[in-house]
Amino acid sequence: MGSSIIFLTGGIIVLSFVFAFVVLRKSGALGMSKKKQQLAMQLMQTGKKARAMITAIQPTGTVVNYINIQCVVSFRLQPLDGSQQFDVQKTMLIAQTAMPRMGEMWPSWYDPADPSQFAVGQPTAITPDQIAIFREFGIPHPYDNQMP
């Protein structure tokens, strides 16, 4: 009798962990899926370029590893080719230590056939590649000492 209770309790705990993992994975709280990573890479190669201005940041209440906050971030995409600007949203994990501010600009790539499909380049490091991308979009990188 005692071993069946332990087995039942262990099974419930395992099911609880699996359920929590599935919920977190589906919410995006564990990072981008491979499919989303592939879409972002495709958009960077074939999409149109835009400056993405942050217009709102709304935390969802999900916190991962005590530091990453899941947020719905609203952007106004301003296409570099002068096309009409438009508003979009993305749910993403943001480190509390790197929380962006409204009005910040990030590089962005979008699908002109479906502008809701877009990727943004959040400033996360001081690397020559990342600074070069921000310069290409005419956006000052927070860690670039050479741009005005």
N, CA and C atoms as an extended XYZ file, in Angstrom:
444
Properties=species:S:1:pos:R:3:atomname:S:1:resname:S:1:resid:I:1 pbc="F F F"
N         0.820       -1.196        0.000 N   MET     1
C         0.000        0.000        0.000 CA  MET     1
C         0.864        1.261        0.000 C   MET     1
N         1.910        1.281        0.836 N   GLY     2
C         2.781        2.443        0.939 CA  GLY     2
C         3.510        2.727       -0.357 C   GLY     2
N         3.983        1.671       -1.049 N   SER     3
C         4.718        1.887       -2.298 CA  SER     3
C         3.805        2.388       -3.410 C   SER     3
N         2.541        1.990       -3.410 N   SER     4
C         1.614        2.477       -4.434 CA  SER     4
C         1.286        3.949       -4.210 C   SER     4
N         1.249        4.380       -2.951 N   ILE     5
C         1.015        5.808       -2.665 CA  ILE     5
C         2.213        6.620       -3.131 C   ILE     5
N         3.428        6.114       -2.861 N   ILE     6
C         4.634        6.807       -3.310 CA  ILE     6
C         4.655        6.872       -4.835 C   ILE     6
N         4.314        5.765       -5.498 N   PHE     7
C         4.285        5.737       -6.964 CA  PHE     7
C         3.269        6.740       -7.503 C   PHE     7
N         2.077        6.762       -6.889 N   LEU     8
C         1.022        7.679       -7.319 CA  LEU     8
C         1.459        9.129       -7.104 C   LEU     8
N         2.041        9.405       -5.946 N   THR     9
C         2.507       10.758       -5.654 CA  THR     9
C         3.614       11.154       -6.628 C   THR     9
N         4.560       10.248       -6.889 N   GLY    10
C         5.638       10.521       -7.845 CA  GLY    10
C         5.095       10.786       -9.235 C   GLY    10
N         4.090       10.022       -9.635 N   GLY    11
C         3.475       10.219      -10.947 CA  GLY    11
C         2.803       11.578      -11.061 C   GLY    11
N         2.150       12.006       -9.992 N   ILE    12
C         1.498       13.323       -9.985 CA  ILE    12
C         2.539       14.425      -10.082 C   ILE    12
N         3.645       14.267       -9.363 N   ILE    13
C         4.710       15.277       -9.416 CA  ILE    13
C         5.293       15.359      -10.825 C   ILE    13
N         5.563       14.204      -11.437 N   VAL    14
C         6.101       14.197      -12.802 CA  VAL    14
C         5.116       14.850      -13.768 C   VAL    14
N         3.846       14.505      -13.663 N   LEU    15
C         2.833       15.114      -14.533 CA  LEU    15
C         2.765       16.625      -14.319 C   LEU    15
N         2.905       17.067      -13.078 N   SER    16
C         2.880       18.503      -12.785 CA  SER    16
C         4.044       19.212      -13.462 C   SER    16
N         5.249       18.608      -13.397 N   PHE    17
C         6.412       19.199      -14.050 CA  PHE    17
C         6.238       19.232      -15.563 C   PHE    17
N         5.727       18.160      -16.129 N   VAL    18
C         5.508       18.109      -17.580 CA  VAL    18
C         4.500       19.177      -17.987 C   VAL    18
N         3.410       19.290      -17.235 N   PHE    19
C         2.395       20.300      -17.537 CA  PHE    19
C         2.996       21.703      -17.457 C   PHE    19
N         3.764       21.973      -16.391 N   ALA    20
C         4.382       23.296      -16.236 CA  ALA    20
C         5.341       23.581      -17.385 C   ALA    20
N         6.129       22.578      -17.800 N   PHE    21
C         7.061       22.759      -18.902 CA  PHE    21
C         6.314       23.090      -20.195 C   PHE    21
N         5.252       22.349      -20.471 N   VAL    22
C         4.485       22.578      -21.696 CA  VAL    22
C         3.880       23.981      -21.695 C   VAL    22
N         3.329       24.401      -20.562 N   VAL    23
C         2.730       25.739      -20.470 CA  VAL    23
C         3.801       26.807      -20.670 C   VAL    23
N         4.947       26.662      -20.004 N   LEU    24
C         6.018       27.650      -20.153 CA  LEU    24
C         6.560       27.672      -21.573 C   LEU    24
N         6.736       26.503      -22.176 N   ARG    25
C         7.256       26.427      -23.542 CA  ARG    25
C         6.301       27.103      -24.524 C   ARG    25
N         5.012       26.814      -24.357 N   LYS    26
C         4.012       27.393      -25.258 CA  LYS    26
C         3.942       28.910      -25.101 C   LYS    26
N         4.150       29.406      -23.874 N   SER    27
C         4.068       30.844      -23.631 CA  SER    27
C         5.297       31.590      -24.137 C   SER    27
N         6.360       30.844      -24.483 N   GLY    28
C         7.594       31.493      -24.913 CA  GLY    28
C         8.510       31.831      -23.762 C   GLY    28
N         8.149       31.407      -22.559 N   ALA    29
C         8.931       31.752      -21.378 CA  ALA    29
C        10.278       31.054      -21.330 C   ALA    29
N        10.477       30.028      -22.124 N   LEU    30
C        11.755       29.319      -22.135 CA  LEU    30
C        12.634       29.761      -23.302 C   LEU    30
N        12.300       30.847      -23.928 N   GLY    31
C        13.093       31.339      -25.053 CA  GLY    31
C        12.420       31.012      -26.377 C   GLY    31
N        13.053       31.493      -27.442 N   MET    32
C        12.485       31.277      -28.770 CA  MET    32
C        12.599       29.814      -29.181 C   MET    32
N        11.551       29.332      -29.801 N   SER    33
C        11.577       27.977      -30.358 CA  SER    33
C        12.454       27.982      -31.606 C   SER    33
N        12.834       26.795      -32.055 N   LYS    34
C        13.635       26.703      -33.290 CA  LYS    34
C        12.892       27.314      -34.467 C   LYS    34
N        11.583       27.104      -34.512 N   LYS    35
C        10.775       27.651      -35.603 CA  LYS    35
C        10.845       29.181      -35.603 C   LYS    35
N        10.741       29.798      -34.421 N   LYS    36
C        10.817       31.259      -34.332 CA  LYS    36
C        12.215       31.755      -34.664 C   LYS    36
N        13.243       31.007      -34.252 N   GLN    37
C        14.610       31.384      -34.598 CA  GLN    37
C        14.814       31.347      -36.113 C   GLN    37
N        14.275       30.310      -36.763 N   GLN    38
C        14.400       30.192      -38.212 CA  GLN    38
C        13.656       31.324      -38.913 C   GLN    38
N        12.468       31.681      -38.404 N   LEU    39
C        11.706       32.782      -38.991 CA  LEU    39
C        12.491       34.085      -38.868 C   LEU    39
N        13.085       34.318      -37.696 N   ALA    40
C        13.863       35.543      -37.497 CA  ALA    40
C        15.042       35.595      -38.465 C   ALA    40
N        15.741       34.480      -38.631 N   MET    41
C        16.867       34.443      -39.570 CA  MET    41
C        16.401       34.688      -41.003 C   MET    41
N        15.271       34.090      -41.367 N   GLN    42
C        14.724       34.291      -42.715 CA  GLN    42
C        14.354       35.758      -42.929 C   GLN    42
N        13.712       36.377      -41.934 N   LEU    43
C        13.333       37.785      -42.061 CA  LEU    43
C        14.564       38.679      -42.182 C   LEU    43
N        15.632       38.350      -41.459 N   MET    44
C        16.851       39.152      -41.552 CA  MET    44
C        17.477       39.058      -42.945 C   MET    44
N        17.278       37.921      -43.615 N   GLN    45
C        17.853       37.729      -44.939 CA  GLN    45
C        16.970       38.276      -46.055 C   GLN    45
N        15.648       38.128      -45.915 N   THR    46
C        14.760       38.458      -47.035 CA  THR    46
C        13.723       39.542      -46.725 C   THR    46
N        13.566       39.900      -45.462 N   GLY    47
C        12.526       40.864      -45.095 CA  GLY    47
C        12.929       42.300      -45.371 C   GLY    47
N        11.964       43.188      -45.244 N   LYS    48
C        12.229       44.619      -45.372 CA  LYS    48
C        12.712       45.143      -44.027 C   LYS    48
N        13.523       46.186      -44.078 N   LYS    49
C        14.109       46.760      -42.864 CA  LYS    49
C        13.268       47.919      -42.353 C   LYS    49
N        13.228       48.025      -41.015 N   ALA    50
C        12.494       49.116      -40.380 CA  ALA    50
C        13.144       49.443      -39.041 C   ALA    50
N        12.919       50.658      -38.600 N   ARG    51
C        13.274       51.013      -37.222 CA  ARG    51
C        12.049       50.696      -36.371 C   ARG    51
N        12.276       49.989      -35.268 N   ALA    52
C        11.168       49.597      -34.381 CA  ALA    52
C        11.241       50.451      -33.118 C   ALA    52
N        10.297       51.388      -32.981 N   MET    53
C        10.249       52.225      -31.795 CA  MET    53
C         9.329       51.571      -30.765 C   MET    53
N         9.815       51.429      -29.545 N   ILE    54
C         9.005       50.838      -28.475 CA  ILE    54
C         7.973       51.864      -28.029 C   ILE    54
N         6.694       51.473      -28.094 N   THR    55
C         5.613       52.375      -27.686 CA  THR    55
C         4.956       51.949      -26.376 C   THR    55
N         5.147       50.690      -25.968 N   ALA    56
C         4.583       50.219      -24.691 CA  ALA    56
C         5.248       48.903      -24.307 C   ALA    56
N         5.341       48.671      -22.991 N   ILE    57
C         5.871       47.421      -22.454 CA  ILE    57
C         4.921       46.978      -21.349 C   ILE    57
N         4.347       45.794      -21.498 N   GLN    58
C         3.387       45.283      -20.525 CA  GLN    58
C         3.835       43.917      -20.016 C   GLN    58
N         4.331       43.823      -18.765 N   PRO    59
C         4.690       42.508      -18.221 CA  PRO    59
C         3.462       41.597      -18.145 C   PRO    59
N         3.681       40.302      -18.417 N   THR    60
C         2.572       39.339      -18.376 CA  THR    60
C         2.419       38.701      -16.999 C   THR    60
N         3.431       38.846      -16.137 N   GLY    61
C         3.407       38.203      -14.837 CA  GLY    61
C         4.270       36.957      -14.770 C   GLY    61
N         4.766       36.483      -15.905 N   THR    62
C         5.629       35.312      -15.929 CA  THR    62
C         7.075       35.755      -15.731 C   THR    62
N         7.762       35.115      -14.776 N   VAL    63
C         9.168       35.389      -14.502 CA  VAL    63
C         9.925       34.071      -14.627 C   VAL    63
N        11.034       34.084      -15.345 N   VAL    64
C        11.839       32.883      -15.562 CA  VAL    64
C        13.210       33.085      -14.924 C   VAL    64
N        13.639       32.125      -14.136 N   ASN    65
C        14.948       32.160      -13.464 CA  ASN    65
C        15.130       33.406      -12.600 C   ASN    65
N        14.064       33.899      -12.057 N   TYR    66
C        14.074       35.042      -11.132 CA  TYR    66
C        14.569       36.343      -11.746 C   TYR    66
N        14.861       36.377      -13.033 N   ILE    67
C        15.402       37.602      -13.624 CA  ILE    67
C        14.751       37.983      -14.948 C   ILE    67
N        14.303       37.012      -15.732 N   ASN    68
C        13.726       37.297      -17.046 CA  ASN    68
C        12.217       37.456      -16.934 C   ASN    68
N        11.727       38.584      -17.383 N   ILE    69
C        10.305       38.896      -17.307 CA  ILE    69
C         9.708       38.783      -18.701 C   ILE    69
N         8.632       38.023      -18.802 N   GLN    70
C         7.928       37.949      -20.087 CA  GLN    70
C         7.078       39.209      -20.225 C   GLN    70
N         7.212       39.878      -21.361 N   CYS    71
C         6.480       41.123      -21.608 CA  CYS    71
C         5.866       41.109      -23.002 C   CYS    71
N         4.755       41.806      -23.141 N   VAL    72
C         4.208       42.110      -24.458 CA  VAL    72
C         4.744       43.503      -24.792 C   VAL    72
N         5.557       43.565      -25.838 N   VAL    73
C         6.182       44.821      -26.233 CA  VAL    73
C         5.502       45.315      -27.508 C   VAL    73
N         5.032       46.546      -27.461 N   SER    74
C         4.400       47.172      -28.634 CA  SER    74
C         5.437       48.026      -29.351 C   SER    74
N         5.470       47.887      -30.653 N   PHE    75
C         6.414       48.619      -31.492 CA  PHE    75
C         5.669       49.396      -32.572 C   PHE    75
N         6.235       50.506      -32.984 N   ARG    76
C         5.815       51.199      -34.207 CA  ARG    76
C         6.954       51.008      -35.193 C   ARG    76
N         6.705       50.232      -36.246 N   LEU    77
C         7.723       49.970      -37.254 CA  LEU    77
C         7.707       51.087      -38.287 C   LEU    77
N         8.880       51.669      -38.499 N   GLN    78
C         9.072       52.748      -39.452 CA  GLN    78
C         9.986       52.222      -40.566 C   GLN    78
N         9.392       51.755      -41.678 N   PRO    79
C        10.198       51.171      -42.757 CA  PRO    79
C        11.268       52.132      -43.270 C   PRO    79
N        12.457       51.594      -43.510 N   LEU    80
C        13.560       52.424      -43.998 CA  LEU    80
C        13.321       52.929      -45.412 C   LEU    80
N        12.438       52.232      -46.174 N   ASP    81
C        12.176       52.671      -47.547 CA  ASP    81
C        11.141       53.790      -47.626 C   ASP    81
N        10.693       54.286      -46.474 N   GLY    82
C         9.738       55.389      -46.451 CA  GLY    82
C         8.280       54.967      -46.520 C   GLY    82
N         8.013       53.664      -46.540 N   SER    83
C         6.626       53.166      -46.554 CA  SER    83
C         5.903       53.599      -45.282 C   SER    83
N         4.583       53.444      -45.303 N   GLN    84
C         3.738       53.803      -44.161 CA  GLN    84
C         4.155       53.035      -42.912 C   GLN    84
N         4.300       53.728      -41.781 N   GLN    85
C         4.614       53.048      -40.520 CA  GLN    85
C         3.385       52.323      -39.994 C   GLN    85
N         3.616       51.323      -39.149 N   PHE    86
C         2.514       50.525      -38.617 CA  PHE    86
C         2.896       49.975      -37.246 C   PHE    86
N         1.877       49.588      -36.472 N   ASP    87
C         2.069       49.099      -35.106 CA  ASP    87
C         1.950       47.583      -35.047 C   ASP    87
N         2.833       46.960      -34.258 N   VAL    88
C         2.846       45.509      -34.063 CA  VAL    88
C         3.222       45.224      -32.606 C   VAL    88
N         2.985       43.973      -32.180 N   GLN    89
C         3.341       43.549      -30.825 CA  GLN    89
C         4.099       42.238      -30.875 C   GLN    89
N         4.932       42.032      -29.864 N   LYS    90
C         5.686       40.790      -29.734 CA  LYS    90
C         5.770       40.448      -28.249 C   LYS    90
N         5.542       39.159      -27.925 N   THR    91
C         5.743       38.674      -26.570 CA  THR    91
C         7.166       38.168      -26.489 C   THR    91
N         7.927       38.674      -25.503 N   MET    92
C         9.339       38.310      -25.408 CA  MET    92
C         9.821       38.317      -23.968 C   MET    92
N        10.904       37.584      -23.726 N   LEU    93
C        11.543       37.590      -22.420 CA  LEU    93
C        12.571       38.700      -22.387 C   LEU    93
N        12.567       39.471      -21.307 N   ILE    94
C        13.505       40.570      -21.158 CA  ILE    94
C        14.120       40.470      -19.760 C   ILE    94
N        15.440       40.534      -19.703 N   ALA    95
C        16.118       40.518      -18.404 CA  ALA    95
C        15.778       41.798      -17.657 C   ALA    95
N        15.529       41.659      -16.356 N   GLN    96
C        15.218       42.833      -15.543 CA  GLN    96
C        16.333       43.860      -15.611 C   GLN    96
N        17.570       43.379      -15.772 N   THR    97
C        18.716       44.280      -15.821 CA  THR    97
C        18.864       44.969      -17.170 C   THR    97
N        18.075       44.561      -18.164 N   ALA    98
C        18.157       45.156      -19.505 CA  ALA    98
C        16.784       45.600      -19.991 C   ALA    98
N        15.914       46.001      -19.070 N   MET    99
C        14.555       46.404      -19.430 CA  MET    99
C        14.611       47.638      -20.335 C   MET    99
N        14.036       47.545      -21.530 N   PRO   100
C        14.055       48.704      -22.446 CA  PRO   100
C        13.102       49.804      -21.958 C   PRO   100
N        13.219       50.943      -22.592 N   ARG   101
C        12.362       52.090      -22.254 CA  ARG   101
C        11.519       52.450      -23.466 C   ARG   101
N        10.361       53.006      -23.181 N   MET   102
C         9.523       53.498      -24.279 CA  MET   102
C        10.319       54.560      -25.033 C   MET   102
N        10.203       54.528      -26.362 N   GLY   103
C        10.917       55.478      -27.204 CA  GLY   103
C        12.217       54.937      -27.759 C   GLY   103
N        12.738       53.842      -27.168 N   GLU   104
C        13.960       53.245      -27.716 CA  GLU   104
C        13.690       52.729      -29.123 C   GLU   104
N        14.731       52.751      -29.934 N   MET   105
C        14.648       52.239      -31.308 CA  MET   105
C        15.537       51.011      -31.432 C   MET   105
N        15.012       49.995      -32.101 N   TRP   106
C        15.756       48.778      -32.386 CA  TRP   106
C        15.650       48.495      -33.873 C   TRP   106
N        16.642       47.838      -34.464 N   PRO   107
C        16.505       47.409      -35.853 CA  PRO   107
C        15.427       46.332      -35.961 C   PRO   107
N        14.767       46.287      -37.092 N   SER   108
C        13.692       45.315      -37.287 CA  SER   108
C        13.647       44.881      -38.748 C   SER   108
N        13.181       43.660      -38.945 N   TRP   109
C        12.972       43.093      -40.271 CA  TRP   109
C        11.562       42.534      -40.294 C   TRP   109
N        10.822       42.772      -41.375 N   TYR   110
C         9.439       42.296      -41.434 CA  TYR   110
C         9.110       41.768      -42.813 C   TYR   110
N         8.054       40.980      -42.849 N   ASP   111
C         7.551       40.406      -44.094 CA  ASP   111
C         6.530       41.386      -44.667 C   ASP   111
N         6.786       42.006      -45.831 N   PRO   112
C         5.836       42.981      -46.371 CA  PRO   112
C         4.483       42.361      -46.720 C   PRO   112
N         4.445       41.057      -46.992 N   ALA   113
C         3.171       40.388      -47.286 CA  ALA   113
C         2.364       40.148      -46.010 C   ALA   113
N         3.049       40.047      -44.867 N   ASP   114
C         2.394       39.846      -43.572 CA  ASP   114
C         3.206       40.581      -42.509 C   ASP   114
N         2.991       41.903      -42.363 N   PRO   115
C         3.797       42.705      -41.443 CA  PRO   115
C         3.729       42.267      -39.978 C   PRO   115
N         2.768       41.400      -39.632 N   SER   116
C         2.733       40.905      -38.242 CA  SER   116
C         3.888       39.923      -38.005 C   SER   116
N         4.513       39.460      -39.075 N   GLN   117
C         5.692       38.596      -38.970 CA  GLN   117
C         6.926       39.502      -39.000 C   GLN   117
N         7.535       39.698      -37.830 N   PHE   118
C         8.693       40.589      -37.761 CA  PHE   118
C         9.660       40.117      -36.681 C   PHE   118
N        10.875       40.571      -36.803 N   ALA   119
C        11.915       40.284      -35.822 CA  ALA   119
C        12.555       41.610      -35.430 C   ALA   119
N        13.016       41.698      -34.195 N   VAL   120
C        13.697       42.899      -33.726 CA  VAL   120
C        15.075       42.521      -33.191 C   VAL   120
N        15.993       43.468      -33.264 N   GLY   121
C        17.338       43.278      -32.744 CA  GLY   121
C        17.514       44.061      -31.465 C   GLY   121
N        17.294       43.396      -30.349 N   GLN   122
C        17.442       44.039      -29.040 CA  GLN   122
C        18.922       44.222      -28.727 C   GLN   122
N        19.330       45.417      -28.277 N   PRO   123
C        20.740       45.606      -27.928 CA  PRO   123
C        21.080       44.794      -26.681 C   PRO   123
N        21.949       43.809      -26.844 N   THR   124
C        22.260       42.932      -25.723 CA  THR   124
C        23.743       42.856      -25.416 C   THR   124
N        24.584       43.340      -26.303 N   ALA   125
C        26.020       43.195      -26.087 CA  ALA   125
C        26.778       44.290      -26.819 C   ALA   125
N        28.022       44.419      -26.431 N   ILE   126
C        28.889       45.355      -27.124 CA  ILE   126
C        29.745       44.523      -28.073 C   ILE   126
N        29.195       44.287      -29.269 N   THR   127
C        29.953       43.543      -30.274 CA  THR   127
C        30.014       44.394      -31.536 C   THR   127
N        31.089       44.269      -32.275 N   PRO   128
C        31.180       45.033      -33.529 CA  PRO   128
C        30.028       44.736      -34.479 C   PRO   128
N        29.579       43.460      -34.532 N   ASP   129
C        28.473       43.102      -35.427 CA  ASP   129
C        27.189       43.813      -35.031 C   ASP   129
N        26.873       43.797      -33.741 N   GLN   130
C        25.632       44.418      -33.300 CA  GLN   130
C        25.670       45.932      -33.478 C   GLN   130
N        26.786       46.540      -33.164 N   ILE   131
C        26.910       47.990      -33.347 CA  ILE   131
C        26.793       48.340      -34.829 C   ILE   131
N        27.385       47.521      -35.712 N   ALA   132
C        27.298       47.767      -37.161 CA  ALA   132
C        25.851       47.690      -37.649 C   ALA   132
N        25.075       46.754      -37.130 N   ILE   133
C        23.665       46.641      -37.534 CA  ILE   133
C        22.910       47.901      -37.116 C   ILE   133
N        23.115       48.370      -35.900 N   PHE   134
C        22.431       49.586      -35.450 CA  PHE   134
C        22.827       50.776      -36.323 C   PHE   134
N        24.102       50.880      -36.648 N   ARG   135
C        24.552       51.975      -37.524 CA  ARG   135
C        23.888       51.887      -38.896 C   ARG   135
N        23.774       50.664      -39.425 N   GLU   136
C        23.138       50.463      -40.736 CA  GLU   136
C        21.713       50.994      -40.748 C   GLU   136
N        21.027       50.888      -39.617 N   PHE   137
C        19.642       51.356      -39.507 CA  PHE   137
C        19.563       52.820      -39.074 C   PHE   137
N        20.722       53.451      -38.841 N   GLY   138
C        20.740       54.845      -38.405 CA  GLY   138
C        20.270       55.016      -36.973 C   GLY   138
N        20.492       53.981      -36.146 N   ILE   139
C        20.053       54.002      -34.754 CA  ILE   139
C        21.285       54.001      -33.858 C   ILE   139
N        21.388       54.947      -32.936 N   PRO   140
C        22.520       54.899      -32.005 CA  PRO   140
C        22.405       53.679      -31.082 C   PRO   140
N        23.456       52.874      -31.036 N   HIS   141
C        23.506       51.724      -30.119 CA  HIS   141
C        23.868       52.275      -28.744 C   HIS   141
N        23.207       51.797      -27.695 N   PRO   142
C        23.479       52.338      -26.353 CA  PRO   142
C        24.951       52.228      -25.932 C   PRO   142
N        25.696       51.295      -26.536 N   TYR   143
C        27.094       51.109      -26.155 CA  TYR   143
C        28.070       51.606      -27.213 C   TYR   143
N        27.585       52.350      -28.211 N   ASP   144
C        28.427       52.847      -29.294 CA  ASP   144
C        28.878       54.261      -28.943 C   ASP   144
N        30.153       54.435      -28.736 N   ASN   145
C        30.681       55.760      -28.371 CA  ASN   145
C        30.935       56.637      -29.584 C   ASN   145
N        30.831       56.099      -30.801 N   GLN   146
C        31.170       56.860      -31.991 CA  GLN   146
C        29.981       57.535      -32.652 C   GLN   146
N        28.736       57.087      -32.345 N   MET   147
C        27.577       57.726      -32.955 CA  MET   147
C        27.073       58.836      -32.048 C   MET   147
N        26.590       59.908      -32.646 N   PRO   148
C        26.058       61.025      -31.839 CA  PRO   148
C        24.777       60.647      -31.112 C   PRO   148
